[in-house]
Amino acid sequence: MDVQTSPLPAPAPSELFYGPSPKKGGSCVDDNACLAGVIERLIETAPSFEALRTHRLHLAAARLWRSRGQVVPADFVSDERAAAVRGMLARRILGKVRSAYGGDLMLLKGPEVAAHYPVPSDRAYRDLDLLVDDPAAAHRALLGAGFVQVADPARFGSYHHHLTPLMWPGAPLLVEVHRRPSRPEWLEPVPGESVFRVAVPSATGLPGLLSPEPAAHAVLVVAHAWKHDPLGNLGQLLDAAVLLASADRRRADAVARAWGWERMWHATLGVMDSVLADKRRGLASRVWARHLRDVRERVVLENHISRLAAPIWSLPATDVPQAIAEALRDTAAREPDENWTTKLRRSRLAITHAFASRSSHEQSLTSIGATGRRGEGT
């Protein structure tokens, strides 16, 4: 699909600068006051501390338990402190970026999504994801201003959606300059200029900083999640839900349709309504997203099923065979830094641990010197 031939209807000016119009046909998960209660319910449903961390509910859990006078686990307290430090540093780092680069600058995910949460400190992040009008020039400007590269540039060629990650010395936040929004390889890319057409002032309030309008941003965070771990954790659903609370679902539907991501978007909405609003379970909720309703970790087998199910749920039938073939090829391939002996040992462990949680399986991989395929930063 050529996104240039499918113009996105522009939002009304009042929606751009003064907030969304009153929603029609919304649901509980489109309302922040209701979402606060949903988050509390999910925390109480979780079977373990590890499950809370897996689903990115651990910071909200720590806040809730402390408000009730309950003991907060020490590692959750450490997570809170780390998140608070990043939250304080984010504005300073973004200010340095804004000073170094004078072009269009758009903040994706991270603190931008956190600003829409009922309690912003519940949403942790490790990266500052920036979409710019001239990625190469912005990257050079940041290096010239004192930012440093923290990875091998050879790993981030033009095929990658962002350039080599950067960091301000001493600040534990990665800065990623994006060439284009992240999305699953089997879906059509959306050029950065298409996202800038739906830009609004950032919800962080930082001068000169843009973000996608909330409806478009909800679609973008879903696409990012589907690239790395489709329907993997509740945090992904909550990110989309809090953005929809500042938008209109029909507007988000229009964005997804214009970008050719409609099937992926509607599959996510079905699971979101099932899990967060306790509505009727759709096929995806019953087949490959059952762990979300139970607030538990995926087991290894479910993780492999998700890699095959994601393209089935997000592509026309004619495009599914090729996408599945690519997913199988990716599963069979070695990691860049492993040999075939390690790859075979990793495969045997995956079979042995088919019904083990993903975190325990990854601990076993670490013990043999192998690595799992975890998602990127949030």
C-alpha positions in Angstrom: 0.0 0.0 0.0 1.3 3.5 -0.9 0.5 5.6 2.1 0.9 8.7 0.0 -2.2 7.8 -2.0 -4.3 7.4 1.1 -4.5 10.9 2.6 -5.3 11.0 6.3 -8.2 13.2 7.2 -7.0 16.1 9.3 -8.4 16.6 12.8 -10.3 19.7 13.6 -8.2 22.6 14.8 -10.0 22.5 18.2 -8.9 18.9 18.5 -5.3 19.7 17.7 -4.7 22.4 20.2 -7.5 22.3 22.8 -7.9 18.6 23.4 -10.2 16.0 21.8 -13.8 16.5 21.0 -16.3 14.6 23.2 -16.0 10.9 22.4 -18.9 8.9 20.9 -19.1 5.2 21.2 -16.2 5.0 23.6 -15.7 2.5 26.4 -14.3 2.2 29.9 -10.8 1.8 28.5 -11.1 5.1 26.7 -11.5 7.0 30.0 -8.6 7.7 32.4 -10.7 7.7 35.6 -11.9 4.3 34.7 -8.5 3.1 33.7 -7.1 3.9 37.2 -9.6 1.3 38.5 -8.6 -1.2 35.8 -4.9 -0.9 36.7 -5.8 -1.6 40.3 -7.8 -4.7 39.3 -4.9 -6.0 37.2 -2.4 -5.6 40.0 -4.7 -7.5 42.4 -5.1 -10.3 39.8 -1.3 -10.8 39.1 0.0 -14.1 40.5 3.5 -12.9 41.3 5.9 -10.0 41.6 7.6 -11.2 38.4 4.3 -11.1 36.5 3.8 -7.5 37.6 7.2 -6.5 36.3 6.6 -8.5 33.0 3.4 -6.5 32.4 4.9 -3.2 33.5 2.6 -2.9 36.4 5.2 -2.9 39.1 5.5 0.9 39.6 1.8 1.2 39.9 1.7 -1.7 42.3 4.4 -0.1 44.5 2.4 3.2 44.6 -0.8 1.4 45.4 0.6 -0.8 48.2 2.4 2.1 49.8 -0.9 4.1 49.8 -2.5 1.2 51.7 0.3 0.9 54.2 1.6 -2.4 52.8 5.2 -3.4 52.4 6.8 -2.7 49.0 9.4 -5.2 47.9 12.9 -3.7 47.9 13.5 -4.3 44.2 10.3 -2.4 43.4 11.6 0.5 45.5 14.8 0.4 43.5 12.8 0.4 40.3 10.8 3.4 41.5 14.0 5.3 42.3 15.5 4.5 38.9 12.3 5.6 37.1 12.2 8.8 39.1 15.8 9.6 38.2 15.0 9.0 34.5 11.9 11.1 34.8 13.8 14.1 36.2 16.6 13.7 33.6 14.3 13.4 30.6 13.3 17.0 30.5 16.9 18.1 30.8 18.1 15.8 28.1 15.2 16.8 25.8 16.1 20.4 26.4 19.7 19.7 25.3 18.4 17.9 22.2 16.1 20.8 21.4 19.0 23.3 21.8 21.4 21.2 19.6 19.0 20.6 16.7 16.7 23.3 15.3 14.6 21.2 12.9 11.3 19.5 13.6 11.5 17.3 16.6 8.8 14.8 17.7 8.8 12.7 20.9 7.4 9.2 20.6 6.5 6.7 23.4 8.3 7.1 26.8 7.6 10.3 28.6 5.1 11.4 26.0 2.9 8.4 26.7 3.5 8.7 30.5 2.0 12.2 30.4 -1.3 10.6 29.4 -1.4 8.0 32.3 -3.7 8.6 35.3 -0.5 8.7 37.4 2.4 9.5 35.0 5.0 8.0 37.3 3.4 4.6 36.8 4.9 4.4 33.3 8.6 3.7 33.2 10.9 4.2 30.2 14.6 3.8 29.3 14.7 5.6 26.0 13.9 8.9 24.4 12.6 8.1 20.9 12.8 11.1 18.6 11.4 11.4 15.1 13.0 14.2 13.2 12.7 15.8 9.8 16.4 15.2 8.9 17.7 12.2 10.9 21.3 12.3 9.7 21.7 16.1 10.5 20.0 15.7 13.9 22.4 12.8 14.8 25.4 14.9 13.8 24.2 17.9 15.7 23.7 15.8 18.9 27.2 14.3 18.6 28.6 17.8 18.1 26.7 18.9 21.3 28.4 16.3 23.5 26.2 13.2 23.1 28.1 9.9 22.6 27.3 6.8 20.7 26.7 3.7 22.8 26.6 1.0 20.2 28.3 -0.1 17.0 27.1 2.1 14.1 27.5 -0.8 11.7 24.4 -2.4 13.4 22.2 0.6 12.5 22.4 1.0 8.7 19.7 2.5 6.6 17.5 -0.6 6.9 17.1 0.1 10.7 14.3 2.4 11.9 16.7 4.5 14.0 20.3 5.6 14.0 23.0 4.5 16.5 21.7 5.1 20.0 23.1 8.1 21.9 23.5 9.0 25.5 24.4 12.2 27.4 27.5 11.2 29.5 26.4 10.0 33.0 22.6 10.1 32.2 20.9 6.7 32.2 18.7 7.4 29.2 19.2 6.4 25.6 18.4 8.8 22.9 17.3 7.3 19.6 17.0 9.4 16.5 14.4 7.7 14.3 14.4 7.6 10.5 10.8 6.3 10.5 8.4 4.8 13.0 9.0 1.2 14.1 6.6 -1.5 12.8 6.6 -5.2 12.1 8.7 -6.0 9.0 5.7 -7.6 7.3 3.7 -4.3 7.3 4.2 -1.4 5.0 6.5 1.4 6.4 5.1 4.8 7.2 7.4 7.7 6.3 8.2 10.2 9.0 6.6 13.0 7.0 3.3 11.2 7.2 3.5 11.3 11.0 4.5 15.0 11.0 1.3 15.7 9.2 -0.6 14.8 12.4 1.8 16.5 14.8 0.6 18.4 17.9 2.5 20.1 20.7 4.0 17.5 23.1 2.0 16.7 26.2 5.2 17.1 28.2 4.8 20.9 27.7 8.4 21.3 26.6 8.6 24.3 24.2 9.3 23.4 20.6 8.7 19.7 21.1 6.0 17.9 19.0 4.3 14.6 19.4 1.8 12.6 17.2 -1.8 13.5 18.0 -3.0 10.9 20.6 -5.1 8.9 18.1 -2.1 8.4 15.7 0.3 7.9 18.6 -1.9 5.0 19.9 -1.6 3.3 16.5 2.2 3.9 16.5 2.8 2.4 20.0 0.8 -0.7 18.9 2.9 -1.1 15.8 6.1 -0.7 17.9 4.9 -3.4 20.3 4.0 -5.8 17.4 7.5 -5.4 16.0 9.1 -6.6 19.2 6.6 -8.6 21.2 3.0 -8.6 19.7 0.4 -8.6 22.4 3.2 -9.4 24.8 2.3 -7.5 28.0 -0.5 -5.4 29.5 1.7 -2.3 29.4 1.3 -2.3 25.7 -2.5 -2.3 25.9 -2.4 0.4 28.6 -0.2 2.7 26.5 -2.8 2.6 23.7 -5.7 2.9 26.1 -4.4 6.0 27.8 -3.7 7.7 24.5 -7.3 6.8 23.3 -8.6 8.5 26.5 -7.3 11.7 24.9 -8.6 10.9 21.5 -11.5 9.4 19.5 -11.4 5.7 18.4 -12.9 6.6 15.1 -10.0 8.9 14.5 -7.5 6.2 15.4 -9.3 3.8 13.1 -8.9 6.3 10.3 -5.2 6.6 11.0 -4.7 2.8 11.0 -6.7 2.4 7.8 -4.7 5.2 6.0 -1.4 3.6 7.0 -2.4 0.1 6.0 -2.2 -1.2 9.6 -6.0 -1.6 10.2 -6.0 -5.4 10.8 -3.2 -5.1 13.4 -5.0 -2.2 15.1 -8.4 -3.9 15.3 -6.8 -7.1 16.6 -5.3 -5.1 19.4 -8.5 -3.3 20.1 -10.3 -6.6 20.4 -7.8 -7.9 23.0 -7.8 -4.5 24.8 -11.6 -4.5 25.2 -11.5 -8.1 26.3 -8.8 -7.7 28.9 -9.2 -4.2 30.2 -13.0 -3.7 29.8 -13.9 -7.4 30.5 -15.8 -7.7 27.2 -16.4 -10.9 25.2 -13.1 -12.7 24.3 -12.2 -12.6 20.6 -10.2 -15.3 18.8 -6.9 -13.6 19.5 -7.6 -13.5 23.2 -8.4 -17.2 23.2 -5.6 -18.4 21.0 -2.5 -16.4 21.6 -3.1 -13.6 24.2 -4.6 -15.7 27.0 -1.7 -14.7 29.3 -2.9 -11.1 29.3 -6.3 -11.8 30.9 -4.5 -14.0 33.6 -1.9 -11.3 34.2 0.8 -13.9 33.9 4.0 -14.4 31.8 3.8 -16.1 28.5 5.2 -19.6 28.4 7.9 -20.4 25.8 5.4 -22.2 23.5 3.0 -19.3 23.6 5.9 -17.0 22.7 6.7 -19.0 19.6 3.0 -19.2 18.6 2.8 -15.4 18.8 5.5 -15.0 16.2 3.4 -17.0 13.8 0.0 -15.6 14.8 0.9 -11.9 14.5 1.2 -11.9 10.7 -1.9 -14.0 10.4 -3.9 -11.5 12.4 -2.4 -8.4 10.7 -2.2 -9.3 7.0 -4.5 -10.1 4.1 -4.7 -13.9 3.5 -2.6 -13.6 0.3 0.3 -12.1 2.2 0.3 -14.5 5.2 2.4 -17.4 3.7 5.4 -15.3 3.0 5.3 -13.6 6.4 5.1 -16.9 8.2 8.0 -18.2 6.1 10.0 -15.2 7.2 9.0 -15.7 10.8 10.1 -19.4 10.7 13.3 -18.4 9.0 14.0 -15.9 11.8 13.3 -18.5 14.5 15.7 -20.9 12.8 18.5 -18.3 12.4 21.4 -17.8 14.8 21.8 -14.7 16.8 24.6 -12.5 15.4 27.0 -13.4 18.1 26.4 -17.1 18.5 27.7 -20.2 16.8 25.6 -23.2 15.7 26.5 -25.2 18.8 24.9 -22.5 21.0 22.0 -22.2 18.7 21.2 -25.9 18.9 21.5 -25.9 22.7 19.1 -22.9 22.7 16.6 -24.7 20.5 16.7 -27.9 22.7 16.1 -25.8 25.8 13.1 -24.1 24.1 11.6 -27.6 23.5 12.3 -28.8 27.0 10.9 -25.6 28.5 7.9 -25.3 26.2 5.5 -24.8 29.2 8.0 -22.8 31.4 7.7 -19.1 31.8 9.7 -17.0 29.4 11.7 -15.4 32.2 12.8 -18.7 33.7 13.7 -19.9 30.2 15.8 -16.8 29.6 17.6 -17.4 32.9 18.5 -20.8 31.6 19.8 -19.3 28.3 22.0 -17.0 30.3 23.5 -20.0 32.2 24.7 -21.5 28.9 25.9 -18.3 27.4 23.1 -17.8 25.0 20.7 -14.9 24.6 16.9 -14.7 24.1 15.1 -12.4 21.8 13.7 -9.7 24.0 12.0 -6.5 22.9 13.7 -3.1 22.8 13.3 -0.3 25.2 10.0 1.2 26.1 
